[in-house]
């Protein structure tokens, strides 16, 4: 059907021809007006870029927002380009084209993006005139859009080698993807929050008794502790400042400017730093033993291929999260900082009720309000904020438009394009697919994302604004998370999500940290009350409510 109505009375109409699928993994809540205006164009261009670069039989994805909810559709490749796509697909595997993208990322895109972030970050938006702040808002938006495009165009480089590995090794061993993806652990250090700046911070604080005492102090103002640490005239002060400059303006979760940055939640950030200093290193990984075990189950004639496929998958695996952390997650945080600076001025002038309501304005609306040339009323912005707070992706239909048509059978395609499309299909299924297993009264079944068993209190979190409620050892129960959430993982004993599959960011960061994870349960946030004791079995993909 082209349209439908939700349980909350919202009317949903397909935004165009074709099948439109809801994306609750990346956008579990409605988005802001700013994001709905900014995101679709660079997202579409970025997906079109990787589809053409890899010779896929699609011409990218298109995203549109209906009542604030993200819906995606696949656009087929133009008929006259199909022969060229077939030829390009052969080059993908012959030349390992993902390596070309990885070099571009490491040598050009990542360093230039960091430099651009830092240049924008060096400007204090509160010190600008209204006119200059209006110009700065536009600069931040343009940078943000460029980073969304960059994030998306590197997508295939992160998923094709992994999907190709899962396809071949799954055929040879019949092992489930959950077990095979465990062999990726350690290949994405950024997913475990690792950085040279964090290593420097840990080393410097350990060597400085004054800094260590300040970090461990009982001061009730975490913001003040962080400020005093970074202002110390020592290596520790310099190291803390360097780390906060790296992560402070990244969003803690999500992609939209509605989500807080790390520095906006100093209590959570400080506790994560304390744990990083106390633990120093992550638990030793058994990944080499697991690789050897899986390799022994591969027929001997394919073990050379196994080694090569695993090597390529592990080589590019870090792109999955790096392309977000160093692209739009940072850029979105900088846009949020600029918007909040405008919001504080507008609140002081009585033009909006709360400075944070500014994020529910589009860019032109923000600039109009700032220059007194119009814009939405304070009540209208407050209503938009309330709408986002009161709704989740559970209020939207899973699909809009015409019924989905199955993708072409890869076995009926030329070998290279068939191999490519199968790899992509497996990866996308592992990203978005949730469990279809039936639950029992006190037992929820999801996907076994990260091994281990853990018991602890469930902390039901609906969004980053509630991260301050997390206590070390809690089991996070939430709709979904993004790669930016890696800063907070040291606080958790386990993670459980409603949405997302074995290649979702929640699953990746859980594996990298070595904590039990069960994802794609569909209903955990509805069936597990806050504070309830639960057992998370990351081996079986089960969550037991203990009471």
Secondary structure as GFF3:
##gff-version 3
##sequence-region A 1 547
A	DSSP	beta_strand	3	5	.	.	.	ID=ss1
A	DSSP	beta_strand	11	13	.	.	.	ID=ss2
A	DSSP	beta_strand	19	22	.	.	.	ID=ss3
A	DSSP	alpha_helix	33	53	.	.	.	ID=ss4
A	DSSP	beta_strand	58	66	.	.	.	ID=ss5
A	DSSP	beta_strand	69	76	.	.	.	ID=ss6
A	DSSP	three_ten_helix	79	81	.	.	.	ID=ss7
A	DSSP	alpha_helix	82	95	.	.	.	ID=ss8
A	DSSP	alpha_helix	97	104	.	.	.	ID=ss9
A	DSSP	pi_helix	105	109	.	.	.	ID=ss10
A	DSSP	alpha_helix	110	121	.	.	.	ID=ss11
A	DSSP	three_ten_helix	125	127	.	.	.	ID=ss12
A	DSSP	alpha_helix	130	153	.	.	.	ID=ss13
A	DSSP	alpha_helix	155	173	.	.	.	ID=ss14
A	DSSP	alpha_helix	177	181	.	.	.	ID=ss15
A	DSSP	three_ten_helix	182	184	.	.	.	ID=ss16
A	DSSP	three_ten_helix	189	192	.	.	.	ID=ss17
A	DSSP	alpha_helix	196	206	.	.	.	ID=ss18
A	DSSP	alpha_helix	209	215	.	.	.	ID=ss19
A	DSSP	alpha_helix	222	230	.	.	.	ID=ss20
A	DSSP	alpha_helix	235	247	.	.	.	ID=ss21
A	DSSP	three_ten_helix	262	264	.	.	.	ID=ss22
A	DSSP	alpha_helix	266	279	.	.	.	ID=ss23
A	DSSP	alpha_helix	287	296	.	.	.	ID=ss24
A	DSSP	three_ten_helix	300	302	.	.	.	ID=ss25
A	DSSP	alpha_helix	303	316	.	.	.	ID=ss26
A	DSSP	alpha_helix	319	325	.	.	.	ID=ss27
A	DSSP	alpha_helix	328	348	.	.	.	ID=ss28
A	DSSP	three_ten_helix	355	360	.	.	.	ID=ss29
A	DSSP	alpha_helix	363	370	.	.	.	ID=ss30
A	DSSP	alpha_helix	378	390	.	.	.	ID=ss31
A	DSSP	three_ten_helix	393	395	.	.	.	ID=ss32
A	DSSP	beta_strand	399	401	.	.	.	ID=ss33
A	DSSP	three_ten_helix	410	412	.	.	.	ID=ss34
A	DSSP	alpha_helix	415	432	.	.	.	ID=ss35
A	DSSP	beta_strand	443	445	.	.	.	ID=ss36
A	DSSP	beta_strand	447	450	.	.	.	ID=ss37
A	DSSP	beta_strand	453	460	.	.	.	ID=ss38
A	DSSP	three_ten_helix	464	469	.	.	.	ID=ss39
A	DSSP	beta_strand	474	478	.	.	.	ID=ss40
A	DSSP	three_ten_helix	483	491	.	.	.	ID=ss41
A	DSSP	beta_strand	492	497	.	.	.	ID=ss42
A	DSSP	alpha_helix	505	513	.	.	.	ID=ss43
A	DSSP	beta_strand	516	519	.	.	.	ID=ss44
A	DSSP	alpha_helix	524	527	.	.	.	ID=ss45
A	DSSP	beta_strand	533	537	.	.	.	ID=ss46
A	DSSP	beta_strand	542	545	.	.	.	ID=ss47
###
